[in-house]
Amino acid sequence: MADHSGHRERLREEFLARPESFPDHKVLELLLFYALPRRDTNPIAHDLIDRFGSLAGVLDADPEAVARVAGMGRQSAVLLQVVKELGRRYQTLRAGVEGIVSDTRAAANVLRPCFYGAKNEMVYLLCLDGKGKFLSCPKIGEGSVNAAEVIPRKVVNAALLSNATMVVLAHNHVSGLALPSQEDRTTTLYLRDLLAQVGVTLLDHLVFVDDDMVSMADSGFLGPAR
């Protein structure tokens, strides 16, 4: 069996010297060293990216499909999912969710990691106390690529269970634009008035897509509560 130790050590040193400019296939090749200690992981990395379209596509792919790629197996597929989950948690921690959420940007920083690598539309509710301190951020809905149902009862229950005084609703669009649809606007206004009946203020509804975000409050889609 070929000795890849020299190549692996060179690749590790190259990565440490310039991680930001390291090509995607080399990042994946390096990562797979730790699951496949006796395999040449370069062709496997290329095969994965070719099959799933990109490094993001590999991490978003179904683990069973990844495991079936020649040379991979379940252990390697699990490693990729661990890396993806670590990335999500890292972003959440960097968002500083223990602090005060004082404006749209701060709310977006807390909520953006919730949609990290999402393949379906999902809905989250950022719950805050009267001073804007973070209380919780539960997922209250998940749907398909094109839609996610928002159940009003779940929204109200989530706010009350967290003893929230203020909330920010958020959902993602898997593809297309972050611009809220007419249905998004109608649902948001209904929820705003429903939450007001139990003493909770809906501050905003944020719509995320990839690196973009639209605030319905900042865009003027939310008027005064009835």
Z-matrix of the N, CA and C atoms (Angstrom, degrees):
N
C 1 1.471
C 2 1.525 1 109.63
N 3 1.327 2 116.53 1 138.44
C 4 1.459 3 121.02 2 -176.28
C 5 1.520 4 111.02 3 -64.53
N 6 1.340 5 115.66 4 146.95
C 7 1.457 6 121.89 5 177.90
C 8 1.532 7 108.03 6 -95.09
N 9 1.325 8 116.66 7 110.32
C 10 1.456 9 121.43 8 -177.43
C 11 1.530 10 112.80 9 -98.55
N 12 1.346 11 116.44 10 7.01
C 13 1.459 12 119.38 11 -171.37
C 14 1.525 13 112.48 12 -61.09
N 15 1.341 14 116.72 13 -40.20
C 16 1.459 15 119.96 14 -179.35
C 17 1.521 16 112.04 15 -64.23
N 18 1.318 17 115.68 16 -44.77
C 19 1.472 18 120.69 17 178.97
C 20 1.527 19 110.49 18 -63.46
N 21 1.310 20 116.62 19 -41.66
C 22 1.460 21 120.07 20 -177.95
C 23 1.522 22 111.44 21 -64.94
N 24 1.310 23 116.68 22 -41.14
C 25 1.457 24 119.73 23 -179.90
C 26 1.523 25 110.71 24 -66.34
N 27 1.351 26 116.55 25 -39.67
C 28 1.465 27 119.62 26 177.78
C 29 1.524 28 110.93 27 -63.50
N 30 1.333 29 115.97 28 -40.24
C 31 1.461 30 119.76 29 -179.60
C 32 1.525 31 111.08 30 -66.59
N 33 1.322 32 116.90 31 -39.54
C 34 1.465 33 120.40 32 177.36
C 35 1.534 34 110.57 33 -60.98
N 36 1.337 35 116.85 34 -45.37
C 37 1.460 36 120.66 35 -179.38
C 38 1.524 37 111.30 36 -66.07
N 39 1.334 38 116.20 37 -38.11
C 40 1.455 39 120.73 38 177.85
C 41 1.530 40 110.24 39 -63.56
N 42 1.311 41 116.27 40 -41.37
C 43 1.465 42 120.40 41 179.36
C 44 1.523 43 111.12 42 -63.82
N 45 1.316 44 117.14 43 -46.62
C 46 1.461 45 121.11 44 -179.21
C 47 1.525 46 111.47 45 -62.12
N 48 1.329 47 116.58 46 -30.96
C 49 1.461 48 120.50 47 -178.43
C 50 1.525 49 112.36 48 -75.90
N 51 1.343 50 117.51 49 -32.35
C 52 1.476 51 119.55 50 -176.77
C 53 1.536 52 110.81 51 -150.25
N 54 1.321 53 117.91 52 64.32
C 55 1.467 54 119.97 53 -176.07
C 56 1.521 55 114.06 54 -61.30
N 57 1.340 56 118.31 55 -36.55
C 58 1.461 57 120.56 56 -175.83
C 59 1.520 58 112.55 57 -65.99
N 60 1.348 59 117.06 58 -30.95
C 61 1.458 60 119.97 59 -176.92
C 62 1.528 61 112.78 60 -99.56
N 63 1.323 62 116.63 61 8.26
C 64 1.460 63 120.81 62 -179.17
C 65 1.531 64 108.93 63 -70.46
N 66 1.347 65 119.89 64 128.51
C 67 1.470 66 121.31 65 179.91
C 68 1.526 67 111.79 66 -62.12
N 69 1.329 68 115.92 67 152.02
C 70 1.465 69 121.00 68 -176.45
C 71 1.522 70 112.45 69 -58.12
N 72 1.329 71 117.10 70 -42.84
C 73 1.461 72 118.50 71 -177.06
C 74 1.524 73 111.54 72 -66.53
N 75 1.347 74 116.26 73 -29.75
C 76 1.471 75 118.67 74 177.97
C 77 1.528 76 111.18 75 -75.39
N 78 1.341 77 117.17 76 -35.53
C 79 1.466 78 119.99 77 175.14
C 80 1.523 79 109.64 78 -60.29
N 81 1.324 80 116.12 79 -44.47
C 82 1.464 81 120.34 80 179.95
C 83 1.518 82 110.99 81 -67.96
N 84 1.318 83 116.99 82 -40.59
C 85 1.468 84 120.77 83 176.99
C 86 1.522 85 110.52 84 -58.88
N 87 1.336 86 116.68 85 -45.48
C 88 1.463 87 121.52 86 179.97
C 89 1.522 88 111.54 87 -64.12
N 90 1.317 89 117.08 88 -43.72
C 91 1.457 90 120.57 89 179.35
C 92 1.521 91 111.47 90 -59.80
N 93 1.315 92 116.43 91 -41.06
C 94 1.462 93 120.66 92 -176.99
C 95 1.527 94 113.00 93 -70.60
N 96 1.343 95 117.18 94 -14.72
C 97 1.465 96 119.26 95 173.33
C 98 1.527 97 111.01 96 -51.34
N 99 1.356 98 115.01 97 -38.42
C 100 1.455 99 120.45 98 -169.88
C 101 1.529 100 113.07 99 -82.42
N 102 1.317 101 117.01 100 -10.02
C 103 1.461 102 120.38 101 174.03
C 104 1.517 103 111.62 102 -107.79
N 105 1.338 104 116.14 103 -23.19
C 106 1.472 105 121.24 104 -176.19
C 107 1.523 106 109.02 105 -128.39
N 108 1.324 107 116.70 106 73.95
C 109 1.475 108 120.38 107 -172.02
C 110 1.521 109 114.83 108 -66.14
N 111 1.334 110 118.18 109 -17.08
C 112 1.468 111 119.93 110 -175.94
C 113 1.529 112 112.99 111 -119.82
N 114 1.330 113 116.43 112 16.72
C 115 1.450 114 120.06 113 -178.60
C 116 1.529 115 110.58 114 -116.11
N 117 1.323 116 115.54 115 152.10
C 118 1.459 117 121.09 116 170.46
C 119 1.524 118 106.49 117 -79.00
N 120 1.316 119 116.86 118 106.50
C 121 1.461 120 120.10 119 -172.86
C 122 1.528 121 113.61 120 -87.87
N 123 1.331 122 117.45 121 -5.85
C 124 1.462 123 119.56 122 179.75
C 125 1.529 124 112.52 123 -61.94
N 126 1.337 125 119.65 124 -52.32
C 127 1.472 126 118.59 125 178.41
C 128 1.525 127 113.37 126 -64.70
N 129 1.338 128 116.96 127 -30.60
C 130 1.468 129 120.19 128 177.97
C 131 1.523 130 109.71 129 -66.22
N 132 1.350 131 116.30 130 -42.70
C 133 1.465 132 120.28 131 179.28
C 134 1.527 133 110.56 132 -62.11
N 135 1.315 134 116.94 133 -44.16
C 136 1.468 135 120.61 134 178.21
C 137 1.533 136 110.87 135 -62.36
N 138 1.320 137 116.20 136 -41.75
C 139 1.465 138 120.43 137 -179.05
C 140 1.522 139 110.79 138 -63.82
N 141 1.325 140 116.99 139 -42.36
C 142 1.465 141 121.02 140 179.56
C 143 1.534 142 111.20 141 -61.20
N 144 1.328 143 116.73 142 -46.60
C 145 1.460 144 120.21 143 -178.22
C 146 1.522 145 110.52 144 -68.13
N 147 1.325 146 117.36 145 -37.02
C 148 1.467 147 120.35 146 176.90
C 149 1.532 148 111.13 147 -63.75
N 150 1.328 149 116.24 148 -41.67
C 151 1.465 150 120.68 149 -177.17
C 152 1.520 151 112.80 150 -70.69
N 153 1.340 152 116.19 151 -41.42
C 154 1.463 153 120.07 152 -172.47
C 155 1.528 154 113.35 153 -105.64
N 156 1.334 155 117.08 154 1.60
C 157 1.457 156 121.31 155 168.83
C 158 1.514 157 117.54 156 92.74
N 159 1.314 158 117.63 157 -26.24
C 160 1.469 159 121.36 158 -177.72
C 161 1.524 160 108.40 159 -172.21
N 162 1.330 161 115.83 160 172.53
C 163 1.465 162 119.34 161 175.63
C 164 1.524 163 110.14 162 -64.21
N 165 1.330 164 116.90 163 -40.78
C 166 1.469 165 119.94 164 176.30
C 167 1.520 166 110.50 165 -61.50
N 168 1.334 167 116.44 166 -39.38
C 169 1.458 168 120.35 167 178.82
C 170 1.512 169 112.13 168 -62.87
N 171 1.327 170 116.91 169 -36.23
C 172 1.464 171 121.16 170 178.09
C 173 1.530 172 109.87 171 -65.26
N 174 1.330 173 116.63 172 -45.88
C 175 1.463 174 120.29 173 -178.10
C 176 1.527 175 112.07 174 -69.52
N 177 1.333 176 116.59 175 -28.83
C 178 1.464 177 120.60 176 179.81
C 179 1.522 178 112.93 177 -85.71
N 180 1.320 179 117.35 178 -13.29
C 181 1.466 180 121.23 179 -175.19
C 182 1.524 181 111.47 180 -67.28
N 183 1.328 182 115.36 181 154.22
C 184 1.453 183 121.07 182 176.26
C 185 1.536 184 109.40 183 -60.31
N 186 1.332 185 118.45 184 128.58
C 187 1.465 186 120.73 185 -177.16
C 188 1.532 187 113.45 186 -56.43
N 189 1.325 188 117.03 187 -33.31
C 190 1.465 189 119.21 188 179.55
C 191 1.519 190 110.65 189 -67.48
N 192 1.343 191 116.98 190 -37.29
C 193 1.465 192 120.44 191 177.62
C 194 1.521 193 110.51 192 -67.74
N 195 1.325 194 116.69 193 -39.11
C 196 1.467 195 120.83 194 177.74
C 197 1.525 196 110.64 195 -64.33
N 198 1.324 197 115.89 196 -42.22
C 199 1.474 198 120.47 197 -178.53
C 200 1.520 199 112.18 198 -62.45
N 201 1.337 200 117.02 199 -26.20
C 202 1.464 201 120.56 200 -178.40
C 203 1.521 202 113.71 201 -81.12
N 204 1.329 203 117.48 202 -10.68
C 205 1.464 204 120.44 203 177.39
C 206 1.526 205 109.19 204 -66.89
N 207 1.309 206 116.38 205 136.15
C 208 1.465 207 121.56 206 -176.58
C 209 1.529 208 111.06 207 -53.66
N 210 1.330 209 115.67 208 127.40
C 211 1.453 210 121.82 209 178.59
C 212 1.513 211 114.80 210 91.60
N 213 1.342 212 117.98 211 -9.70
C 214 1.454 213 120.29 212 -176.14
C 215 1.533 214 112.44 213 -87.05
N 216 1.316 215 117.90 214 -89.45
C 217 1.453 216 120.56 215 -175.44
C 218 1.510 217 111.72 216 93.68
N 219 1.328 218 115.61 217 170.81
C 220 1.470 219 121.49 218 -173.36
C 221 1.524 220 112.71 219 -64.83
N 222 1.324 221 118.05 220 -40.92
C 223 1.460 222 120.87 221 -177.02
C 224 1.523 223 111.13 222 -60.64
N 225 1.323 224 117.09 223 -43.58
C 226 1.460 225 120.83 224 -179.93
C 227 1.521 226 111.09 225 -68.40
N 228 1.339 227 116.13 226 -38.79
C 229 1.473 228 119.97 227 178.67
C 230 1.521 229 110.91 228 -64.01
N 231 1.321 230 117.14 229 -39.75
C 232 1.470 231 120.99 230 177.90
C 233 1.532 232 110.38 231 -64.18
N 234 1.338 233 116.87 232 -40.08
C 235 1.459 234 120.35 233 179.01
C 236 1.526 235 111.11 234 -57.79
N 237 1.330 236 117.12 235 -42.89
C 238 1.465 237 120.08 236 179.41
C 239 1.527 238 111.26 237 -63.36
N 240 1.328 239 117.38 238 -38.44
C 241 1.461 240 120.26 239 178.48
C 242 1.519 241 111.45 240 -68.77
N 243 1.330 242 116.87 241 -34.63
C 244 1.465 243 120.69 242 176.56
C 245 1.524 244 110.25 243 -63.40
N 246 1.330 245 116.02 244 -43.35
C 247 1.465 246 120.46 245 179.28
C 248 1.519 247 110.71 246 -61.77
N 249 1.326 248 116.61 247 -42.88
C 250 1.469 249 120.42 248 178.83
C 251 1.523 250 110.98 249 -62.10
N 252 1.340 251 117.25 250 -43.54
C 253 1.462 252 120.75 251 -179.72
C 254 1.527 253 111.12 252 -67.93
N 255 1.331 254 117.36 253 -36.48
C 256 1.463 255 120.43 254 175.31
C 257 1.523 256 110.65 255 -61.27
N 258 1.334 257 116.66 256 -41.34
C 259 1.457 258 120.53 257 178.36
C 260 1.514 259 111.82 258 -61.61
N 261 1.348 260 116.45 259 -41.94
C 262 1.462 261 120.31 260 179.01
C 263 1.524 262 110.73 261 -63.35
N 264 1.335 263 116.04 262 -44.69
C 265 1.469 264 119.44 263 -178.39
C 266 1.527 265 111.40 264 -68.67
N 267 1.324 266 116.34 265 -35.39
C 268 1.463 267 120.45 266 177.85
C 269 1.524 268 110.07 267 -61.80
N 270 1.341 269 116.49 268 -46.37
C 271 1.453 270 119.85 269 178.27
C 272 1.524 271 111.79 270 -61.55
N 273 1.325 272 116.70 271 -39.64
C 274 1.462 273 120.43 272 179.22
C 275 1.521 274 111.07 273 -63.02
N 276 1.328 275 116.28 274 -44.87
C 277 1.461 276 120.21 275 -179.78
C 278 1.523 277 111.69 276 -66.62
N 279 1.327 278 117.12 277 -39.03
C 280 1.466 279 120.90 278 178.20
C 281 1.521 280 111.61 279 -66.00
N 282 1.339 281 116.48 280 -23.32
C 283 1.457 282 119.81 281 179.60
C 284 1.521 283 111.87 282 -71.02
N 285 1.330 284 116.67 283 -16.15
C 286 1.463 285 120.20 284 177.93
C 287 1.511 286 112.89 285 66.44
N 288 1.329 287 117.08 286 55.83
C 289 1.459 288 120.22 287 -173.06
C 290 1.527 289 113.57 288 -70.17
N 291 1.311 290 117.78 289 -4.49
C 292 1.459 291 118.60 290 179.19
C 293 1.529 292 112.11 291 -86.39
N 294 1.339 293 116.94 292 -7.00
C 295 1.452 294 119.60 293 -175.48
C 296 1.514 295 113.35 294 -91.58
N 297 1.323 296 114.78 295 -165.64
C 298 1.454 297 122.37 296 179.95
C 299 1.528 298 109.33 297 -89.03
N 300 1.309 299 115.98 298 130.66
C 301 1.464 300 121.43 299 176.85
C 302 1.527 301 105.82 300 -95.58
N 303 1.327 302 115.86 301 98.73
C 304 1.455 303 120.82 302 -168.12
C 305 1.522 304 114.58 303 -101.74
N 306 1.341 305 117.67 304 -15.20
C 307 1.456 306 119.34 305 -177.44
C 308 1.526 307 110.09 306 -155.47
N 309 1.328 308 116.25 307 -177.88
C 310 1.462 309 121.57 308 -177.23
C 311 1.519 310 111.63 309 -61.22
N 312 1.317 311 116.24 310 -42.30
C 313 1.468 312 119.83 311 -178.56
C 314 1.524 313 111.23 312 -62.00
N 315 1.319 314 116.83 313 -43.32
C 316 1.466 315 120.30 314 179.92
C 317 1.525 316 110.41 315 -64.64
N 318 1.330 317 117.34 316 -40.43
C 319 1.468 318 120.50 317 177.79
C 320 1.514 319 110.77 318 -63.82
N 321 1.331 320 116.59 319 -41.71
C 322 1.463 321 120.64 320 179.24
C 323 1.520 322 110.96 321 -63.36
N 324 1.325 323 117.35 322 -38.83
C 325 1.468 324 120.84 323 179.73
C 326 1.521 325 111.42 324 -62.94
N 327 1.337 326 116.71 325 -36.36
C 328 1.460 327 120.61 326 178.90
C 329 1.527 328 110.99 327 -73.03
N 330 1.331 329 116.26 328 -41.37
C 331 1.460 330 120.53 329 -172.00
C 332 1.524 331 114.04 330 -83.49
N 333 1.317 332 118.65 331 -29.45
C 334 1.463 333 120.56 332 -174.80
C 335 1.534 334 113.57 333 -54.73
N 336 1.342 335 119.33 334 -43.24
C 337 1.467 336 118.32 335 179.39
C 338 1.530 337 113.97 336 -61.81
N 339 1.312 338 118.20 337 -21.37
C 340 1.469 339 120.64 338 179.34
C 341 1.521 340 111.56 339 -62.55
N 342 1.327 341 116.58 340 -25.74
C 343 1.456 342 120.87 341 -175.93
C 344 1.526 343 112.32 342 -104.55
N 345 1.317 344 115.45 343 11.78
C 346 1.464 345 121.56 344 -179.35
C 347 1.529 346 110.34 345 -60.24
N 348 1.327 347 116.72 346 116.88
C 349 1.459 348 121.48 347 177.91
C 350 1.515 349 114.68 348 70.39
N 351 1.337 350 118.53 349 16.88
C 352 1.469 351 120.96 350 -176.87
C 353 1.525 352 110.97 351 -67.02
N 354 1.331 353 116.00 352 135.25
C 355 1.464 354 121.59 353 177.71
C 356 1.520 355 111.72 354 -103.83
N 357 1.334 356 117.08 355 -12.71
C 358 1.460 357 122.71 356 176.85
C 359 1.518 358 109.59 357 -127.14
N 360 1.325 359 115.79 358 163.19
C 361 1.453 360 118.97 359 173.56
C 362 1.528 361 109.48 360 -70.28
N 363 1.320 362 115.89 361 136.14
C 364 1.461 363 122.04 362 -179.84
C 365 1.524 364 109.10 363 -133.54
N 366 1.325 365 114.94 364 156.88
C 367 1.464 366 121.15 365 -178.37
C 368 1.533 367 108.76 366 -127.16
N 369 1.332 368 116.18 367 130.32
C 370 1.460 369 122.01 368 178.43
C 371 1.526 370 109.55 369 -125.44
N 372 1.316 371 115.10 370 156.11
C 373 1.458 372 121.18 371 177.32
C 374 1.525 373 108.99 372 -126.03
N 375 1.320 374 115.99 373 112.73
C 376 1.457 375 121.68 374 176.64
C 377 1.526 376 108.42 375 -84.27
N 378 1.324 377 115.74 376 117.00
C 379 1.468 378 121.56 377 -174.96
C 380 1.529 379 110.28 378 -104.67
N 381 1.331 380 115.64 379 131.01
C 382 1.458 381 122.21 380 -175.79
C 383 1.524 382 110.59 381 -130.14
N 384 1.333 383 115.82 382 154.87
C 385 1.461 384 118.26 383 173.73
C 386 1.530 385 109.25 384 -86.78
N 387 1.318 386 116.80 385 -173.87
C 388 1.456 387 120.65 386 -175.35
C 389 1.521 388 114.63 387 -64.34
N 390 1.342 389 117.33 388 -18.97
C 391 1.460 390 121.21 389 178.87
C 392 1.529 391 112.49 390 -98.94
N 393 1.332 392 115.30 391 2.49
C 394 1.463 393 119.22 392 -179.90
C 395 1.515 394 114.22 393 87.60
N 396 1.342 395 117.36 394 12.14
C 397 1.458 396 119.89 395 179.09
C 398 1.524 397 110.67 396 -77.12
N 399 1.321 398 115.49 397 137.99
C 400 1.459 399 121.74 398 179.39
C 401 1.525 400 110.79 399 -61.16
N 402 1.337 401 116.07 400 131.75
C 403 1.458 402 121.60 401 175.34
C 404 1.522 403 111.76 402 -112.62
N 405 1.345 404 116.71 403 -49.20
C 406 1.465 405 121.20 404 -179.72
C 407 1.521 406 108.47 405 -166.94
N 408 1.322 407 115.15 406 169.60
C 409 1.461 408 119.49 407 178.32
C 410 1.537 409 108.64 408 -147.84
N 411 1.332 410 117.81 409 70.39
C 412 1.459 411 120.62 410 -176.36
C 413 1.531 412 112.60 411 -76.22
N 414 1.339 413 114.53 412 149.87
C 415 1.468 414 119.77 413 171.01
C 416 1.516 415 107.31 414 -82.09
N 417 1.320 416 116.11 415 127.38
C 418 1.465 417 119.51 416 -176.19
C 419 1.521 418 112.50 417 -115.33
N 420 1.331 419 116.59 418 4.45
C 421 1.457 420 118.69 419 177.32
C 422 1.508 421 112.07 420 -175.45
N 423 1.328 422 115.59 421 148.89
C 424 1.469 423 121.98 422 173.66
C 425 1.515 424 107.75 423 -149.47
N 426 1.320 425 115.23 424 136.49
C 427 1.459 426 119.70 425 -177.28
C 428 1.503 427 112.67 426 -128.52
N 429 1.321 428 115.85 427 -133.14
C 430 1.458 429 122.59 428 -177.92
C 431 1.525 430 109.22 429 -104.10
N 432 1.324 431 116.41 430 -168.91
C 433 1.457 432 121.39 431 177.23
C 434 1.523 433 110.76 432 -63.07
N 435 1.325 434 116.99 433 -30.31
C 436 1.466 435 121.01 434 -171.66
C 437 1.523 436 115.46 435 -105.19
N 438 1.333 437 118.23 436 -14.42
C 439 1.461 438 118.62 437 -174.83
C 440 1.518 439 111.12 438 -160.22
N 441 1.325 440 115.09 439 153.00
C 442 1.465 441 121.93 440 173.42
C 443 1.519 442 107.70 441 -139.95
N 444 1.313 443 116.11 442 126.15
C 445 1.461 444 120.55 443 -177.74
C 446 1.525 445 110.44 444 -76.61
N 447 1.315 446 115.36 445 135.83
C 448 1.461 447 121.52 446 175.31
C 449 1.527 448 107.52 447 -107.05
N 450 1.329 449 116.44 448 115.26
C 451 1.463 450 121.29 449 -179.94
C 452 1.525 451 107.89 450 -95.36
N 453 1.332 452 117.97 451 113.84
C 454 1.472 453 121.09 452 -175.89
C 455 1.527 454 113.65 453 -51.93
N 456 1.331 455 117.20 454 -40.86
C 457 1.465 456 120.38 455 -179.37
C 458 1.525 457 110.97 456 -59.06
N 459 1.331 458 117.55 457 -39.97
C 460 1.467 459 120.68 458 179.94
C 461 1.527 460 110.97 459 -66.25
N 462 1.309 461 116.35 460 -38.12
C 463 1.459 462 120.36 461 179.73
C 464 1.530 463 109.99 462 -63.69
N 465 1.321 464 116.18 463 -48.95
C 466 1.462 465 120.55 464 -179.17
C 467 1.527 466 110.76 465 -64.05
N 468 1.330 467 117.24 466 -44.78
C 469 1.467 468 120.66 467 -179.97
C 470 1.524 469 111.81 468 -61.35
N 471 1.333 470 116.36 469 -41.82
C 472 1.466 471 120.08 470 -179.74
C 473 1.522 472 110.88 471 -62.58
N 474 1.330 473 116.55 472 -41.23
C 475 1.467 474 120.45 473 179.16
C 476 1.529 475 110.93 474 -65.96
N 477 1.311 476 116.96 475 -44.14
C 478 1.461 477 120.41 476 -178.05
C 479 1.529 478 112.22 477 -69.36
N 480 1.330 479 117.17 478 -39.33
C 481 1.464 480 120.36 479 178.93
C 482 1.529 481 111.92 480 -62.63
N 483 1.317 482 116.01 481 -29.52
C 484 1.470 483 120.07 482 179.72
C 485 1.527 484 112.30 483 -90.37
N 486 1.339 485 116.50 484 0.05
C 487 1.470 486 121.18 485 -175.34
C 488 1.526 487 111.45 486 56.32
N 489 1.321 488 115.34 487 38.57
C 490 1.459 489 120.52 488 -176.90
C 491 1.522 490 111.49 489 -77.46
N 492 1.315 491 114.44 490 144.28
C 493 1.465 492 121.52 491 172.26
C 494 1.528 493 110.14 492 -100.87
N 495 1.344 494 114.97 493 -29.97
C 496 1.458 495 122.00 494 -179.69
C 497 1.532 496 108.84 495 -135.60
N 498 1.322 497 116.48 496 148.27
C 499 1.464 498 120.66 497 178.72
C 500 1.520 499 110.04 498 -140.12
N 501 1.327 500 114.32 499 156.24
C 502 1.462 501 122.20 500 172.28
C 503 1.518 502 106.99 501 -126.19
N 504 1.314 503 116.84 502 121.97
C 505 1.458 504 122.41 503 177.00
C 506 1.523 505 108.42 504 -85.99
N 507 1.320 506 117.08 505 146.36
C 508 1.465 507 120.35 506 178.84
C 509 1.518 508 109.93 507 -149.29
N 510 1.325 509 115.49 508 141.45
C 511 1.465 510 120.23 509 170.70
C 512 1.519 511 108.48 510 -146.75
N 513 1.314 512 115.74 511 168.18
C 514 1.463 513 121.18 512 -177.26
C 515 1.519 514 111.22 513 -117.25
N 516 1.312 515 115.17 514 152.89
C 517 1.455 516 122.33 515 167.57
C 518 1.531 517 106.64 516 -106.30
N 519 1.308 518 117.19 517 122.46
C 520 1.462 519 120.82 518 -175.90
C 521 1.524 520 110.88 519 -67.59
N 522 1.312 521 116.97 520 -35.85
C 523 1.459 522 120.63 521 177.25
C 524 1.516 523 108.73 522 -140.74
N 525 1.317 524 116.08 523 162.44
C 526 1.455 525 119.47 524 178.80
C 527 1.509 526 112.24 525 92.64
N 528 1.333 527 116.02 526 -144.41
C 529 1.457 528 122.36 527 -173.49
C 530 1.528 529 110.90 528 -107.17
N 531 1.325 530 115.07 529 158.75
C 532 1.463 531 120.16 530 177.25
C 533 1.523 532 111.43 531 -81.73
N 534 1.313 533 118.07 532 -1.24
C 535 1.461 534 121.33 533 -178.32
C 536 1.527 535 110.56 534 -62.36
N 537 1.328 536 118.95 535 126.02
C 538 1.470 537 121.46 536 180.00
C 539 1.533 538 111.52 537 -62.54
N 540 1.311 539 116.21 538 139.87
C 541 1.461 540 121.32 539 176.15
C 542 1.529 541 109.12 540 -79.17
N 543 1.326 542 115.46 541 169.44
C 544 1.473 543 119.15 542 176.68
C 545 1.523 544 110.42 543 -62.44
N 546 1.340 545 116.42 544 -36.22
C 547 1.465 546 119.97 545 177.71
C 548 1.525 547 110.67 546 -65.21
N 549 1.347 548 117.15 547 -39.03
C 550 1.463 549 120.96 548 176.39
C 551 1.531 550 110.57 549 -58.30
N 552 1.328 551 115.87 550 -43.86
C 553 1.465 552 120.55 551 -177.84
C 554 1.527 553 111.30 552 -66.53
N 555 1.321 554 115.77 553 -45.36
C 556 1.466 555 120.01 554 -179.03
C 557 1.524 556 111.03 555 -62.03
N 558 1.349 557 115.92 556 -45.55
C 559 1.465 558 120.78 557 179.81
C 560 1.519 559 111.21 558 -62.81
N 561 1.314 560 116.30 559 -40.45
C 562 1.463 561 120.68 560 -178.61
C 563 1.519 562 111.68 561 -64.27
N 564 1.311 563 117.04 562 -44.27
C 565 1.460 564 120.43 563 179.49
C 566 1.529 565 111.33 564 -64.55
N 567 1.322 566 116.06 565 -37.66
C 568 1.466 567 120.24 566 177.22
C 569 1.531 568 110.15 567 -64.14
N 570 1.332 569 116.64 568 -46.06
C 571 1.464 570 120.90 569 -179.56
C 572 1.522 571 111.46 570 -66.03
N 573 1.328 572 116.74 571 -37.04
C 574 1.467 573 120.08 572 178.04
C 575 1.529 574 110.75 573 -57.89
N 576 1.330 575 115.53 574 -46.76
C 577 1.461 576 119.52 575 -177.93
C 578 1.523 577 111.96 576 -72.30
N 579 1.340 578 116.65 577 -33.91
C 580 1.460 579 120.66 578 177.92
C 581 1.523 580 111.13 579 -66.59
N 582 1.331 581 116.52 580 -44.26
C 583 1.468 582 120.66 581 179.61
C 584 1.528 583 110.97 582 -66.01
N 585 1.317 584 116.94 583 -34.50
C 586 1.465 585 120.36 584 179.55
C 587 1.524 586 111.26 585 -61.06
N 588 1.321 587 116.52 586 -30.24
C 589 1.463 588 120.53 587 -179.86
C 590 1.527 589 112.36 588 -66.92
N 591 1.344 590 117.21 589 -22.98
C 592 1.465 591 120.12 590 178.50
C 593 1.535 592 111.15 591 -108.66
N 594 1.331 593 116.33 592 16.77
C 595 1.455 594 120.71 593 173.88
C 596 1.511 595 115.64 594 81.03
N 597 1.340 596 117.41 595 23.12
C 598 1.463 597 121.54 596 -179.46
C 599 1.528 598 108.77 597 -116.90
N 600 1.322 599 116.62 598 131.91
C 601 1.459 600 121.71 599 -179.71
C 602 1.525 601 110.58 600 -95.71
N 603 1.321 602 116.69 601 124.99
C 604 1.463 603 121.15 602 173.17
C 605 1.525 604 107.43 603 -85.86
N 606 1.316 605 116.35 604 106.22
C 607 1.457 606 121.10 605 -175.46
C 608 1.524 607 112.86 606 -74.97
N 609 1.345 608 115.44 607 -37.14
C 610 1.461 609 118.27 608 -172.39
C 611 1.519 610 109.95 609 -166.15
N 612 1.313 611 115.61 610 165.90
C 613 1.455 612 122.96 611 169.83
C 614 1.518 613 105.92 612 -132.41
N 615 1.329 614 116.21 613 115.11
C 616 1.465 615 122.03 614 -178.45
C 617 1.518 616 109.77 615 -99.91
N 618 1.325 617 116.01 616 137.18
C 619 1.462 618 122.12 617 178.10
C 620 1.530 619 107.78 618 -117.29
N 621 1.326 620 116.10 619 121.98
C 622 1.460 621 122.03 620 -176.42
C 623 1.525 622 111.18 621 -108.45
N 624 1.317 623 116.21 622 144.59
C 625 1.454 624 122.41 623 167.47
C 626 1.524 625 107.53 624 -150.91
N 627 1.323 626 116.24 625 119.19
C 628 1.465 627 122.19 626 -176.94
C 629 1.528 628 109.83 627 49.45
N 630 1.350 629 117.71 628 -118.84
C 631 1.458 630 120.61 629 -177.80
C 632 1.531 631 112.70 630 -96.91
N 633 1.323 632 117.01 631 9.10
C 634 1.456 633 120.74 632 -178.10
C 635 1.525 634 110.15 633 -106.56
N 636 1.333 635 116.00 634 158.22
C 637 1.460 636 121.46 635 178.36
C 638 1.522 637 108.78 636 -154.31
N 639 1.315 638 116.40 637 140.02
C 640 1.462 639 121.53 638 175.75
C 641 1.517 640 108.45 639 -122.49
N 642 1.322 641 116.20 640 130.51
C 643 1.462 642 123.29 641 174.97
C 644 1.517 643 108.25 642 -95.58
N 645 1.332 644 116.30 643 122.33
C 646 1.453 645 119.76 644 178.60
C 647 1.523 646 111.50 645 -67.54
N 648 1.330 647 117.23 646 -32.84
C 649 1.463 648 120.32 647 178.07
C 650 1.526 649 110.65 648 -68.07
N 651 1.334 650 116.66 649 -48.74
C 652 1.465 651 120.39 650 -179.23
C 653 1.520 652 111.95 651 -65.70
N 654 1.336 653 116.27 652 -27.03
C 655 1.472 654 120.09 653 -178.18
C 656 1.536 655 111.91 654 -86.39
N 657 1.314 656 117.79 655 -2.18
C 658 1.450 657 121.02 656 176.92
C 659 1.525 658 114.73 657 83.92
N 660 1.352 659 115.97 658 13.38
C 661 1.472 660 118.92 659 -179.58
C 662 1.526 661 112.40 660 -79.96
N 663 1.339 662 116.79 661 -14.51
C 664 1.464 663 120.03 662 179.66
C 665 1.516 664 109.50 663 -107.11
N 666 1.304 665 116.16 664 123.08
C 667 1.458 666 120.29 665 175.76
C 668 1.518 667 110.15 666 -100.06
N 669 1.309 668 118.25 667 -171.51
C 670 1.470 669 120.84 668 178.10
C 671 1.508 670 111.12 669 -68.05
N 672 1.325 671 116.44 670 146.04
C 673 1.460 672 121.21 671 178.66
C 674 1.523 673 110.30 672 -65.86
N 675 1.316 674 114.96 673 146.95
C 676 1.465 675 120.23 674 178.94
C 677 1.528 676 109.45 675 -76.96
